[in-house]
């Protein structure tokens, strides 16, 4: 299929209204934002929740409210984070998707140092439990890769049957403590994954556009949104997440490709058609 999936990551766990007043934080704001992004061409929404103080939270209530609002508006694929709160327990990182049964959830395939905030822990026992729990609940992992070692971790768990093939990889480039957002690094990471895999990529901050262009050229899928970059252009804050999605859709068409609908994305990713 000559189709490209656009994932929108609306919120994340760290950007605040001080960074960009247009970032959505409440369930209603996030749901309305996701709906606008769906209208603009997004097929997947990657969701984080925030508490009343604006901090990342794994609150089932927040996820439940937000998911309900989105599902009442559109058929976008929902991809719920499992790492939105550095203080969460292994149980609270999984409880929301066990209850809500989204089509996808994030699977961060290793531990690393968040240079600005501390340790991002994904030890072996948690990763094995997470993979098995996703299999049991029919949730496809979005395997987030911050460095090459995480690909080898993933291959190990695929061999053990903890992660089913074909897998979907999300290359995260430019994170503080992770692999830098360069085209050379993207090409290298892509070379390590199984040939039957699907993959997507994004660059954080100033790496956003170079990685977007390179991903399109290499035949991958793309992710945009204020979780990764609050600026639309140099010194220009993004007006909305839909602004990022609209630009991505234009670039896909300029590359002689087509923007995947949610159902087309389900076919590409091996998800059940809604």
C-alpha positions in Angstrom: 0.0 0.0 0.0 1.3 3.4 -0.9 -0.2 4.8 2.3 1.5 6.7 5.1 0.1 6.7 8.6 0.1 9.9 10.6 0.3 9.5 14.3 -0.4 12.6 16.5 1.1 12.8 19.9 -0.9 15.6 21.4 0.3 16.1 24.9 3.1 14.0 26.3 4.2 14.1 29.9 6.4 17.2 30.0 5.4 20.2 27.9 3.2 22.7 29.7 1.1 25.8 28.9 4.1 27.8 29.7 5.9 26.2 26.8 2.9 26.6 24.5 -0.5 27.8 25.6 -2.2 25.7 22.9 -1.1 22.3 24.2 -4.2 20.3 25.4 -4.0 19.0 29.0 -7.6 18.2 30.2 -9.6 15.2 28.9 -12.0 17.6 27.1 -9.1 19.6 25.5 -7.3 16.4 24.4 -10.5 14.8 22.9 -11.4 18.0 21.0 -7.8 18.2 19.8 -7.7 14.6 18.6 -10.9 15.1 16.7 -9.5 18.1 14.9 -6.4 16.0 14.1 -8.5 13.1 12.8 -10.3 15.6 10.5 -6.9 16.8 9.3 -5.7 13.3 8.5 -4.3 11.6 11.6 -5.1 7.9 11.8 -3.5 7.2 15.2 -3.6 9.2 18.5 -0.9 8.6 21.1 -2.3 9.7 24.4 -0.8 10.9 27.7 -2.9 12.2 30.6 -2.2 15.0 33.0 -3.4 15.6 36.6 -4.9 18.8 38.0 -1.5 20.3 38.4 -0.4 19.5 34.9 1.9 16.6 35.8 1.9 13.3 33.9 -0.4 10.7 35.4 -1.5 7.1 34.7 -5.0 7.8 36.2 -7.5 5.3 34.9 -10.2 7.9 35.4 -8.5 10.4 33.1 -7.9 7.8 30.4 -11.4 6.5 30.7 -12.9 10.0 30.3 -10.7 10.9 27.4 -11.1 7.7 25.5 -14.9 7.8 25.9 -15.0 11.4 24.5 -12.8 10.5 21.6 -14.6 7.3 20.7 -17.9 9.3 20.7 -16.5 11.6 18.0 -14.4 9.5 15.5 -12.8 6.1 14.6 -9.1 7.1 15.1 -6.9 4.4 16.4 -6.0 4.9 20.1 -2.5 4.3 21.3 -2.3 4.7 25.1 1.0 5.4 26.8 2.4 3.1 29.5 5.0 5.6 30.6 3.3 8.9 31.4 4.3 9.1 35.0 7.9 8.5 36.3 6.4 7.6 39.8 3.9 5.0 38.5 4.1 1.4 39.5 4.3 -1.6 37.2 0.6 -2.2 37.9 -0.6 1.4 37.2 1.3 1.4 34.0 -0.9 -1.4 32.7 -4.2 -1.1 34.5 -5.7 1.5 32.1 -5.2 -0.5 29.0 -6.4 -3.7 30.7 -9.7 -2.0 31.4 -10.1 0.1 28.2 -8.7 -2.4 25.6 -7.2 0.2 23.2 -6.0 -1.1 19.9 -2.4 -0.1 20.7 -0.2 0.9 23.7 3.4 2.0 24.0 6.1 -0.5 24.8 9.3 1.3 25.7 11.9 -1.4 25.0 14.5 -0.6 27.6 15.7 1.7 30.4 17.6 4.9 30.0 18.6 8.1 31.7 16.2 11.0 31.2 19.0 13.7 31.4 16.5 16.3 32.5 14.4 14.3 35.0 16.0 11.1 36.2 15.8 7.4 35.3 13.3 5.9 32.8 13.0 2.4 34.1 11.8 -0.5 32.0 13.5 -3.5 33.5 13.4 -7.0 32.0 10.7 -8.4 34.3 8.4 -5.5 33.6 8.9 -5.7 29.8 8.1 -9.4 29.9 5.0 -8.9 31.9 4.0 -5.9 29.8 4.3 -7.9 26.5 2.4 -10.9 27.9 -0.4 -8.6 29.2 -0.7 -6.9 25.9 -1.0 -10.3 24.1 -3.7 -11.4 26.6 -5.7 -8.2 26.1 -5.4 -7.9 22.3 -3.4 -4.7 22.4 -0.7 -4.3 19.8 2.6 -2.8 21.1 4.0 0.3 19.6 7.6 -0.5 20.3 9.4 2.8 21.2 13.1 2.7 20.4 15.4 5.3 21.9 18.6 3.6 21.0 19.9 0.5 19.2 20.0 -1.7 22.3 16.3 -1.5 22.6 15.9 -3.1 19.2 18.0 -6.1 20.4 15.8 -6.3 23.5 12.7 -6.4 21.3 14.2 -9.2 19.1 14.9 -11.2 22.2 11.3 -10.8 23.4 10.0 -11.7 19.9 12.0 -14.9 20.0 10.5 -15.7 23.4 7.0 -15.1 22.1 6.4 -12.1 24.4 5.9 -9.8 21.4 4.1 -11.1 18.3 5.4 -10.6 14.8 5.1 -8.6 12.6 6.0 -5.8 15.1 5.5 -2.1 14.8 8.5 0.1 15.8 8.5 3.8 16.7 11.9 5.4 16.5 12.3 8.2 19.0 15.2 10.4 18.0 16.6 13.4 19.9 15.4 12.5 23.5 17.7 13.7 26.3 19.8 10.6 26.9 18.8 8.8 23.7 20.0 8.6 20.2 20.5 11.9 18.4 18.0 13.0 15.7 20.2 12.5 12.6 19.3 10.9 9.3 22.3 8.6 9.7 21.0 7.3 13.0 17.5 6.7 11.5 18.9 4.7 8.6 21.0 2.6 11.0 18.1 1.9 13.3 15.8 1.0 10.4 18.5 -1.5 9.2 18.2 -3.5 12.4 14.5 -4.3 12.5 12.9 -7.5 10.9 11.9 -7.0 7.2 8.3 -7.7 7.9 8.0 -4.9 10.5 6.2 -1.7 10.1 7.9 1.5 11.4 7.5 5.1 12.2 9.8 7.8 13.3 10.0 11.3 14.7 12.6 13.9 15.8 12.2 15.9 19.0 12.5 19.7 18.8 14.7 21.0 16.0 15.1 17.4 14.7 11.4 17.3 13.9 11.4 18.3 10.2 14.7 16.6 9.1 13.5 13.2 10.5 10.0 13.7 9.0 11.5 14.3 5.6 13.9 11.4 5.9 11.2 9.1 7.1 9.0 9.9 4.1 11.9 9.3 1.8 12.7 5.9 3.4 9.1 4.7 3.2 8.2 4.9 6.9 5.2 6.3 8.8 5.3 9.6 10.7 4.5 11.0 14.1 3.9 14.7 14.8 2.5 16.7 17.7 3.3 18.9 20.7 4.5 16.0 22.8 7.6 16.2 20.7 7.8 19.8 19.4 5.9 22.8 20.5 7.2 25.0 17.6 5.7 24.9 14.1 8.7 26.8 12.7 11.7 28.7 14.1 10.5 31.0 16.8 6.8 30.3 15.8 4.8 28.4 18.4 2.3 25.8 17.0 -1.2 27.0 16.9 -2.6 23.4 17.4 -1.7 19.8 16.9 -3.9 19.8 13.8 -1.5 22.3 12.2 1.3 19.7 12.4 -1.0 17.0 11.0 -2.1 19.2 8.1 1.5 19.9 7.1 2.3 16.2 7.4 -0.6 15.4 5.1 0.5 18.0 2.5 4.0 16.6 2.6 2.8 13.0 2.1 0.8 14.1 -0.9 3.8 16.0 -2.3 5.8 12.8 -2.0 3.3 11.1 -4.3 1.9 9.0 -1.4 -1.5 9.0 0.2 -2.6 9.7 3.8 -3.8 6.5 5.4 -7.3 6.5 6.9 -7.8 4.8 10.3 -9.1 1.6 8.6 -6.2 1.6 6.1 -3.9 2.0 9.1 -5.5 -0.9 10.8 -4.8 -3.0 7.7 -1.2 -1.9 7.5 -0.6 -2.5 11.3 -2.5 -5.8 11.4 -5.3 -4.6 13.6 -8.9 -5.7 13.5 -11.1 -3.5 11.4 -13.6 -1.5 13.5 
